[in-house]
Amino acid sequence: MDAPGIAKAPDGSPMADPGVNSGVPVIRLNGRLAYDTLRGFGPKGVMLRPEFHMVSGRMFRAGTRELIVGVLAKTQFRNMNVGDKVILPDGEWPIVGSYTTGDLLDGQLIGDTETVMKAIRKPAYNSVLVRLASPSSFADFKRALTTNPALAVDPYLQSEWYKKLSEGFSTFFKVIAYGIG
């Protein structure tokens, strides 16, 4: 989080938010078991996402076992409304709000990073979201991370990350379309 090229918050701290992402079992509307992404946000999680907006309820409180749910997840899974509860390894977590971002996050559950990590028994962060000082900062940022022997990371621009995630789906649909065609 102290790599070159990261923008600074008004207090001078890096615009970076360590997080954790994990799968959590949920029930689809048709009754089948599925997995949804449970994501942890730290103190700067919302600040780094200007597209993030609460649409009902309230934001989770840091240090508490509370979740917020994306508007898309509410349409895909059972019991995803404000007041419902999600079962995690350490018990029930109430849903206290819902949000929208207009992207991939709309289908996910979000809670406080540190509390989520304890609940799912993860000892370390598995993602860090940063805001760069400028688009041209990425090359220096990436070089600093990938040449540091203490780190094993793959830095991506958010647009590259979303493209990487969608490649598997794209290939699957191309195969299906080809087969049908």
Phi, psi and omega in degrees: 000358177248020180292155178294149175095353180276133178294161180251142174285167179305331179276001179091353178282158180293142175281078183216145181222109176287143183217180177220141177232136180207161175273144177227135181290136178221170179248125177293164179300332179278003177094355181277147177289140178214179175234139175241162179275129171256124185239141174259133174250136173266195184301332182254010182304315180283322180301328181278354182235084183297341179279355183281127179218131173287137179246340175202159181067217183218171177287148174297156177262137178301139178083004181243160178271076180225150180231156166241154186235141177287151183299328179289320178300325179297332182270349183253334188234154178284156172056048180240031179256161177304129182102338176286169181234146176248135180270121174243170184305335181258014176124196183275138176241122179286146171272120185252353180191167174229154187220168172223148175229341183080013179217202183308326182297337182300342180260014189239167172258144181226138174217182179294128185307306185298319181290319177298316181301318178295318183295321183261006175059046175258126184275352186211157175293152174236010173201154172220123177261131180231155169255127179280153177297326177200161178303328181285351180286344188299319182300313179294319179300310181297316180300316181299322181283315186284342178263358178277114183293346179278350183245146172233085186229159175235093180286138178224147164291150183302319180297322177293321181297314179297321178296317179299317179296323184277347182300319179297317178294320181299314179298315179303311182292326176296318178298315179298313181298319179297316180298318180290320181295000000 
